[in-house]
Every structure is written in structure tokens, then in C-alpha cells.
Amino acid sequence: MTTKAAISAALFVPAMATAAEVELGPRPYYLIDQMADGELKSKLQACENMAFKQHPFSIGHRGAPMMFPEHTVESNVAAARMGAGILECDVTFTKDKQLVCRHAQNDLHTTTNILASELAGTCVKGFSPAKDGEKAVAECRTSEITLSEFKTLNAKMDAANSKATTVEEYLDGTAGWRTDLYATNGTVMTHAESIALFKDLGAKFTPELKSPSVEMPFDGYTQEDYAQALIDEYKAAGIPASDVFAQSFNLDDVLYWIKAEPEFGKQAVFLDDSYNEEGFDHNDPSTFRRPMAELKAQGVNYIAPPMWMLVTTENGKIVPSAYTKEAKAAGLKLITWTLERSGPLANGGGWYFQSVKDVTNNDAMYFELLDVLAQDVGVEGVFSDWPATTTYYANCMMGQGS
């Protein structure tokens, strides 16, 4: 490889040696210190001097985007150094139908410097400043630029200032509890480059096929072409299907992989967004859009809802929800998202902690919830914006995996 991403990977990867032993930094210890005295805290404290290793329970959510621009070489190297055993590339496509890593096809205006670059004119909605009570807006898509043009962009922290009156202000919207310290030169990646990098980092793969912002077919490119292209890049790189957990919120994508690529389909992950359905209640199976047994009968083995759907509270304690019980009864394996995405938890934790907000009042809840997800819910893995936390827990409480 001679790309910018490959060069950056070459600079970063040797420092990890075998990628077996990792460096967690101070955050897990800080969180443990916040915990009330008790059995869990004591168990976690007892592991503070162990040699931590990469673990498949720890999944880097777009890398380590708490502090690094998501879907960049730098973000994923940071995640691997913190022990993420599985790394994620959210997959979309460019104007010339090349697969690249972005959370959405239409997020370039918040995740890159495109509005301040020569490619600003390609945006489907150019920057419009805040005025007369209206928020600043823009929309820029990968489908409007070629792969070579995409590679000229620098990634930044995913954020925008809706009160901005200039492009510079619009791009400067990073939340106070995140940082721009490592966002000076984020190296964007193609999907193929992410495969090469993750392999070098000793991690497995969880690509997510993102819903296109353009109407499909796109210049003759069908949804099935798109789903197949994702798998083809793993086959071309010689990656075994057992190392790949392909994801999609679109059940049809998952069913396509199950039928067309059965080895990859065995580990295809259906991302469940039932929370968008009116009347959905994670504690009332009658409101579930798709019965769990029906999913299993269609060949789905993995399902991934957000964390809050898997838990509830009883008598002031976090316990598995009805959703969890239904999924386990159907024989579905669970993965969940996203730890460390909520920032400080003193205010109840926001969206990701909504079902346990009554018992969430400090950052210690990150480990408290993680323990319930691992021990009582029985999830296979947890996506995190800062994988050091999940790596610490997995090594300490679940045994050192590979």
C-alpha cells in the first residue's frame, strides 16, 4: 500500500509490537475510584496491576472517538492500543462507487474539513449561516465526490456549531468533554485500508453497511451490489469469515448476507432500531416490531440494540429487561452500543442511560452498567468510544481473550 493511510499505519503499528499487551491510561482507574465501596469495586481494584491484553469483548466504536476523530487511522490505532479486539468501519460509498469509512454518507460537513476546502462546492447544501432564529446548516455527501477527492480531506471531531455565522465557527463545535487536541490531521480511510490496518493491529472486524442518502440504485449500483461489495473486500484481503461481524440496521442486508454469503452471514449483526417505532416499550414484548423467534428462524444469530434496551431497574438495581429475556429465549446472541458516549453521567446519562437514569448520578455507572451487561444480560461485546474501560473490565472479570 502506498496511500496516506498506509503510510500513517506504518508509522503507528510498530509501537504496538504484537498488539497483545496494551496501555489503558488513567481513565479506567479514575472511574473505579468513583465507585461506592463494594464487591465489584474490590474485584476491579484487585486487577489494577495485571498485564492487560486485547479482548474481543472490547469493540472500538468508530475507533476511539471520545478524543480522536472517528473512522481515522489515528482513532483506530488508539482503540487498538487500548485493547479493542474488534474495530469498526461504518461503510458508505463515493461518487465512483468506492467504499470508504464514514458514519453516514452525508456527514462530511460535520466530520471533515470539506466546507473549508476546495470541495465545498460539491456539497448538496452549502453552508448557510445562523440568522433570524434559524440554525446554521450544511450537507456534504461522499456520493458527490470521487475517492481521490475524498482522500484529500482531513477528518475532525464529529460536531457542528448550529449558531455559527461563518464556516470557521460552524466547524468549531466539539463538545466540552471531548477534545480537539488530536484532531489536527485526522487521516481518512477507505474500507479496504481499514481492513489492512485492523489486521496489522491484531483486531477483528465489524463493518456496518450504512443506509445511503441517495436513492438506490445509484447510477446502476443496487443495494445488493453495495452489500456484496463490502463482503468482497474481506474475501479479496484473505480475511476469514469467522473474523468478520458485518452489521446493518437494514434487515434485508443481513438476510442477503445469510443467503448469498452464508459463512459471513453466520455472524451478520442486525442492528435493532425498534426504539424509533411509536409505542415501543423494551419491557413489553407485544410492542416489538419483529418477534425474536422470527428473526432466529430467518437465520439471524446476532442482534444489537442500544444499551438501554437491554436493562431496566427493579428496587433500585439494574436488571435485564424483557427485551433481553426474549432475545435469550430465542437463542440470539447480543452485542450492544455505546459505552463512554454520554460524557459525564451526573445528569442521568442522557439517551444511552434512559432506562436506568434513576440510578445514574456519577461516572461510576459506566462500570456498574457494564457489569450487568456482561454478567446478567450476557452480551458478547460492547461498543465503546473509549475502549480502555471495556478492555479493563473484560480482562479483569471475563478472562483474557484473543
Secondary structure, DSSP 8 states (H G I E B T S, - for coil): --SHHHHHHHHHGGGGTTS-B----SHHHHHHHHS-SSHHHHHHHTTTTS--B-EEEEEESSS-TTTS-TTBHHHHHHHHHTTEEEE--EEEE-TT--EEE-S-TT-HHHHBSGGGSTTGGG-SEEEE--BTTB--EEE--GGGS-HHHHTT-EE--S---TT-SSHHHHH----TTS-STT-SSEEB-BHHHHHHHHHHTT-EE--EE---SS-SSBTTB-HHHHHHHHHHHHHHTT--GGGB--EES-HHHHHHHHHHSHHHHTT-EEE--GGGSTT--TT-GGG-SS-HHHHHHTT--EEE-BGGGGEEEETTEEEE-HHHHHHHHTT-EEEEEEET-S---TT--GGGGGGGGGG--STTHHHHHHHHIIIII--SEEEESSTHHHHHHHHHHH----
